[in-house]
Amino acid sequence: VGFDHSCLIQFSDLYYWFTFVALSFISKLYFQTQYHSNGVAGMTHPHSKTDSSNPLPLKLLRVAMAFTMLILLCLGLFMMLDYKTVFSREKDNLNILKLNSLILYYDEIMTTSTQLAVLTGDSTWEARYRDIEPKLTKAIQDIFKVESDLSILEYVSETELAYKNLIRMDHTAFDLIRECRAKEAIALFESEVYQTQK
């Protein structure tokens, strides 16, 4: 889950408002102190006592500057974390697209291999199928590792279950072919139960 942009905007607005008010108040206080310390056009009474060494405005200014630096540091940290989150999410999305393409590619190879194995009885197609099967399973499992959206994960789970049912029926078809029961294998492949899993 990424950093909430609305929180960052509200925090920034609050920071700018506070900084403006604080600096305005401190600047006014500082110049008033300097005004009374130095006198204005000789109007200062010679016997009047002024606290020209009053450190309060300078201390307040330093506090405001330190607070400003702290806020800027926090904003920079929040922005960096948000950037990393967005970058990581975009990377995951690219991986998911790649995995989805692989799943469709593997599914097409396995479907074609099953069809040709049933029609020709050539064991070469079953070997090709067996080679692709673990790659398809791994691609589906990899999606669970990078996807966090629950609705998408639910869809992937349903897809995984459908593929498991298809693979189980494909294995049955291969068994029928090895037993020279090609007609039954073709009937299974063309059955409504098989087709609904596609």
Buried (B, 14 or more C-beta within 10 A) or exposed (E): EEBEEEEBEEBBEEBEEBBEEBBEEBEEBBEEBEEBEEEEEEEEEEEEEEEEEBEEBEEBBEEBBEBBEEBEEEBEEBEEEBEEEEEEBEEBEEBBEEBBEBBEBBBEBBBEBBBBBBBEBEEEBBEBBBEBBEBBBEBBEBBEEBBEEEEEEEEBEEBBEEBEBBBEBBBBBBEBBEEEBBEBBBBBBEEEEBEEBE
